[in-house]
């Protein structure tokens, strides 16, 4: 089964919250109209909140709990609401002050993770990027999104974060599509340096690097880049948002998808041959 849509974890969290609000209303013996009257809004709004069609504000949740005589529930429900909101965050919110802070914000997660599974269908994984490649990629992102120009600082932060790959006690299973080797970011010299660095990375004891060849028969189609952290969390990266997935059933789907990509990939000498071919194609 393929991974679900990026926002499905968010919707599931919204539905759990809506269900708890509905239970509070039913426990109080109230109708949606009565809750609406006590909260000072329309019955339609009560229906949208209860059916998870409208995300309530913290103030809405407190008003609902107050109307149902369940003020004690409010802190937990507000926290649950904020957790749901954090699952799907538009890049423009995360990057509004530039790219440097975003690199640094993920350091605690990287530090606490023991085993990383990384699948990339579009770019070289951040762990393995050279300064030139990282600069070309981050500058393209900053330009596309109209962000403040802190690319030099962001590159330094990314390279500093990437030192985690050499830290004792951590392992990295990485699979990339062969097309990634041919997507040019920067000029030919930047790409040659990046591809050469991939060859060196294959010698790192903590790194398993596989490449899915163009012509391999597939049971799992290319999807957007994702990282699995200790089988407990997935960061998924569509164009418009950062998606954090923690629901165990959804994390399990990404783990299964990664296992399929791993089976499609080649390793060792065969992977090296694909990288060398990509370098030769730059000439």
N, C-alpha and C positions, 0 to 999 in steps of 0.2 A: 504494500500500500504506500502511495507517495505521501510526503509530508503535506499537512493541511495548509490552508491559506495563511499568510502571515498574521492576519488579524483574528484567527480563530481562537487563540488563547485568550485574547482580550474579550471577545464576545462571550466565551465560556465564563470568564470571571464576572462580567457584567450580569450574566444570567443568574449566577450564584448569589450575587448581591441583591438582585431584583427579587429572587425567591425568598431571601431572608426578610426583605421589607414586606413582602406579601404576607409572610407568616406572622410578622408583628401586627399587621392590620387585622388578620383573621383572629389572632389571639385576643385582640381588643374588641372584637365583635363589630367592627366598623366596615362600611362600604367604602369604595373608592371615592364616591361623592362626598361622604362625610369626612374622609381624610383631607380631601381637597378643600372643603369649607374651613376646616380647622387650620390648614396651612395657608389659606388665602390665595390659592391658585385654582386653575380650572380642573374639572374632572378628567378632561383629556390628558392633562399633564400627569395626573396620578396614573392613568392607564399606560402612558408611554414609559414612565419610570418602572412600573411594575412588570411590564412586558419587555424590559431591557431594550427599548427602542430609543430612549433618551438617557444619556449618562447624567445622573444627579450630581449636583454640587455638594460640597460638604454641608453648606447651609440647608440644602434640600433634605439631606439625610437627617440632620438634627431636628428639623421641623417635623418630618415624618415620625420620627421616634417620639418626639414630644406629643404629637397628636394622638399617638397610640399608647401613651403612658409607658413608654419603654425607653426612657432616657438613658438607662444603663447600657443599652445596646449601641448607642451612638458612637462612642469612641472606637469600638471594634469595626463597625460598619464604615466609618470614615477612613480608617486605616486600610480596610479591604478595597474601598473605592480608589484610594490613592495608589495602591499596589496595581490595580487594574490599569490605571492611567499611565503608570510607568512602563507597562509592557510594550506599548507601541508609541514611540516618540518620533515625531518628524525630525529629519536631519536639520531643518532650518532652526528648530529650537535648540538642538544639541550643539550646533555649530555657529550660533548667532554671534559669538564673540571671537570666532576664528577656529582653527583646527588644533592648536597646541593643547588646549585644556582637555579636549576630547581624548587625545593620546594619553594624557596623564590620568584621566578619570578611570581608565580601565586597569591601571596597574594593580590595585588591590585584588581584583578578580584574577588577574594573571598570577599574582603571588600565591593565592590560596588554591589554585588549581594544580593537580598532580598530572592528570592525563588530558591532553588536548587532541581532539579529532578535528581536522580542518579540511574542508572541501572548497576549492576555488574553480570557478568556471570562467572568470573574466580577467583576473589580475594575479600576479605573484602574491602569495600570502605575505602579510605584513611582517611576520617573523623573519622572513628570508629576503626582504627587500634591501637593495643597496642604497646608499645615499642619493645617487643620481636618479634611480628609478623611483624612489619614494618622493623625491622633489618633483619629478614630472607628474606623478599621479596626484599628489596633494595640490599642486598648482592647477591641474585640470579641474579638480573638485572645487577649489576656491573660486576659480573663474566661472564655472558652470553655475554655482550657487550664489555668486556675488558676495563672497565672504571677505572679511578683513584680511589683509595680506600678512599672515604670520607664518608663511610656509617654511621659512628657514628654521624658525623655532619649533614648528610642528615636526619637521624632519628630525631634528635633534632629539625631540621627545620620543618619536617613534623608534629611532635607533637605540635610544637608552632603554625603552621598554622591551625591545627585541633581545636584549641580553639575557632575558629569562630563558632563552633556548639553550643556554650553556649552564644553567643552574642545576646543580646536583639534585636528583630525586624527581625530575620531571621528564615526561616523555611526550613526543609529538608525532602523531600519525597524520601525514599530510598527503592529500591527493589533489592533483590539478588536471584539468583537461589539456590535451596537447595544444589546443588553440591558444591557450594562455602564453605558450612559448613564442607565439607569432604575433600577438597583439603588441604593436609598437607604442611604447610610452617613452618619450625621449628619442634622441637620435640613435643611429646604429651603434655608436660607441657605448652609449648608456645601456642599450639592450645587450650588447656583447658582454659588458661587464656584469650585468644582472644574470645572464645565462651562465656565465663562467662561475659566478658565485653559487648558483644552484648546484653545479657539479661539486663544488667544495662542501656545500651543506650536506650532501649525501654521505659524507664521511663522518659527520657528527654522530656519536654513539646514541644520542637520545632521539635522533630524527629518522623516521621512515618516510621516504618521499616516493610516491608513486605517480605515474602519468598515464592517463587514459588515452590510448591512441585514437586517432581519427577513425580508423577503419574497424575498430573492435565491435563485434556484435553485442548489443546492449539489452539489458533487462531494466535498466534505470537510466532515464534520460537526463541530460544536463539541467540543473536547476541553479538558482542563485546561491552565491557564496554563503556558507554557514560555518560556525564553529561550535563544537560540543565540548562543554567543560565538565569533566568528571561524570559524564552521564547524568548530570543534574540540571543543566541549563544549556540552552542553545541561543546563540546570537545569530540572527538571520538578517541579511542586508539587502533588501530591495532598494530601488532607486530613491524612494521618497522618505523612508523612515528606518529607524533602528528597531528591530523587533526582538524582545526578550521572551523566550519560551521556557516555562518551568513546569507545566503540566506533565506529569510522568508519561502519560500515553502519547503525547505529542513528541516529547524528547525521545521516546523509544522509536518513533517513526523516523526521526532523523538519524538515530544510531543505525537502524536497518538500512536506510538509504546510503549511509556512509559505508556500511559493509558491502553493499552492492557495488559502489564505486571502487572500493578496495579490490574486489574480485575482477573488475574490468581493467584495472591498472596494471602496468608493467613496472618492474623494479630492477635495481642493479644495472647490469650491463645493457639491458634493453632500454631502460629509462635514460641512461647516459647517451645511448645512440640517438634517441629522439632530441635530446638537448643539443648534442653536437650538430645534428642536422639543422636545427633551428639557427645555430650560430653560423653555419655555412650559408644558410639562406639569406643572411644579412649582407653578404658580399655582392 
